[in-house]
Amino acid sequence: MAANYDYEEAPGTYDDVNRQDLGYDPNFVPDSVKSFVVHLYRHIREKNVYEIHQMYDISFQTLSDRLFKDTPWPSVDAVAHYVDNDQVFCLLYREMWFRHLYARLSPTLKQRIDSWDNYCSLFQVVLHRVVNMQLPNQWLWDMVDEFVYQFQSFCQYRAKMKNKTEQEIALLRQFDQAWNVYGVLNYLQAFVEKSNIIQILEQEKEGGEQFTANDGYDYSGGSNVLKVLGYFSMVGLLRVHCLLGDYQTGLKCLLPIDISQQGVYTSVVGSHIATIYHYGFANLMMRRYVEAIREFNKILLYIYKTKQYHQKSPQYEQILKKNEQMYALLAICLSLCPQAKLVEETVNSQLREKYGEKMARMQRYDDEAFAIYDELFSYACPKFITPSAPSFEEPLVNYNQDAYRLQLKLFLYEVKQQQLLSSVRTFLKVYSTISLGKLANYMEVDEPTLRSILFTYKHKTHAVDSDGKITSNADLDFYIDDDMIHVVESKPVKRYGDYFLRQIVKLEGVVTDMDRIKLE
Amino acid sequence: MGRETPKQQQQISYTVEQLVAVNPYNPDILPDLENFVNEQVSSQTYSLEANLCLLRLYQFEPDRMSTQIVARILVKALMAMPAPDFSLCLFLIPERVQMEEQFKDLIILSHYLETGRFRQFWDEAAKSRHIVEAVPGFEQAIQTYAIHVLSLTYQKIPRPVLAEAINIEGLSLDKFLEHQAANSGWILEKGHGRGQLIVLPRNEFNHPELKKSAGDTVPLEHITRIFPILG
């Protein structure tokens, strides 16, 4: 699939519907851009990763803000001769070019297709040729992240068939392979396989590899590109599977990465957040609420402590958005599965501030409660997609909401099944023993119905974890002896062991400090 | 991406599990996955991973979807309860397909099982015999799930409640109870005037005192941190 360099056309001949390039000359290269590409090209050739990172992260943003606020960067053909017409550099430049376009402007269908072509060419180079570059993790993560994002964006765009022009439909028919789901998944899978990343991570556990220790960089003269792309592709696969609604497989793709530890995925803040957001969401949909709560709690605390350092970064807005979304998901999890001790104090107070009132209303499980569950889910969920090719038959319809509506419907269905558990919990809090007959009376149901409710409570609070084991996440539990319910409240266990350990270390610290003091 | 290829011959030498592990995003393996569903049904085995892979391929190419195969996948998923496999499958099936009669019936069956309504479940299952009888082992699997839920809930369960949950009565129930007493540690007691009481085996869910207090154990790695101080 040859890249299609046709931006030599003057704006007047652009016959796409969404023209955003009035007064823009793709061939004009300001001096600062010339300087930018020349230096970036040199740094890439010389493998100066730090300088590449500075230019990629900071200079590119600065120039974009200053010169290209609402126009694209100069076309690749206009800059190619400054960089020896180097094929790989041109592919990388175009990748940045399209990313800028998507961020600031609205891509036309032709541009979407061309971006796909560019990714294919770039990925083919990395997969099949020996690439001798070291690129910063930020850039490699952005490539995978943007690739999945553009796929998601294309599916959303393609699903809105109703107002498509004849030209657009003709293009869609002609380039039916662009952004096809098999291609996207197979590229990500190819990176994972060709890089051998799973085996590398395995060997690392036994000390045979230094991948994580070196942050993925290769200090023996090789290239980090394939390995790190393979690594980030695992997160990419998790993300795509979430978009498709396949949470089980998504989590399986992430399995080689140990999220209880630091790793290359934490070396880039965007990657860290994307990983945990999708991990948590997948666990939520699989009813593993405790696991989701645990991970959301950790990342929200992390963001709280570190977001000030990212204020100037182009990712800042995204970080804030994901932060808010994860608070919403945490509110949902805690409403469905109350847990007293899992949420850290800082996170808890933020949560109360943002969603305290809504959470109280969600526990009532009336119509208003369902509306709030709907609202929070819709706000926080991924942008689900329909991956199949569109139907070109009349009448043309918009079906871009179908995937989202299905996931929402099934989620609310699960919420509805838990409707009566909240009132059971209220009663169980008050009694240590109560007969089935009496409780049925208080709850105004007959005994068989009460039994069903109690079965539901047990079933829903005893989740099946990833190893197939049953674990209880009930903060309030019971057992039945014939017709008598015995309530068991799990007392918060005093963690003497941890306390003593902390005090021992603290005392040692004090003694050491005292030893250092020289008395006059 | 071509659909029918002359590579069918090569693929027979791979097991389906291998296909799913190595090359899952490949429309050519769709017939193998469909055959594998039928194999799971007839040999009373189960593979969620392979079935999800097939449902994904159906999602990518809706024209190739076989509702009969999808129904069989859902029945197998139901049999995997308490695991959430049934809803995991539903996430991948388009809404309009779920509106078809046979799928509405299956969703109702799942709903009854999720909410502990065992009597309603068995009544409804009797009406959908054509779906559930097509899958051998269905009854036993659901009975196993029912007993699982009962074991979480009851220390001592009255006979009628048990009977309703597993849909066995009279002499068959007597035989069943004898078998469980001999092999699974069930104890049969005489309840006070109201019939039999069955004592279910003790586990950490119906006997909370058995719950291992994980709260106060300290992992060895933490202790090693203070060895320099203690030494």
Interface residues (C-beta under 8 A of the other chain):
Chain A: Q177 N180 V181 Y182 G183 L185 N186 Q189 L244 G245 D246 Y247 Q248 T249 K252 M285 M286 R287 P387 S388 D402 R405 L406 Q407 K409 L410 E414 Q417 P448 R451 S452 I453 L454 F455 T456 K458 H459 K460 H462 V464 G468 I470 S472 D477 Y479 I480 D481 D482 D483 V488 S490 P492 V493 K494 R495 Y496 G497 D498 L501 I504 V505 E508
Chain B: M1 P24 Y25 N26 P27 L48 E49 L52 C53 L55 R56 Q59 F60 E61 P62 P82 A83 P84 S87 L88 L90 F91 L92 P94 E95 H111 E114 T115 G116 R117 F118 R119 V149 L150 L152 T153 Y154 Q155 K156 I157 P158 V161 G191 L197 E204 F205 N206 H207 P208 K211 S213 G215 D216 T217 V218 H222 I223 R225 I226 I229 L230
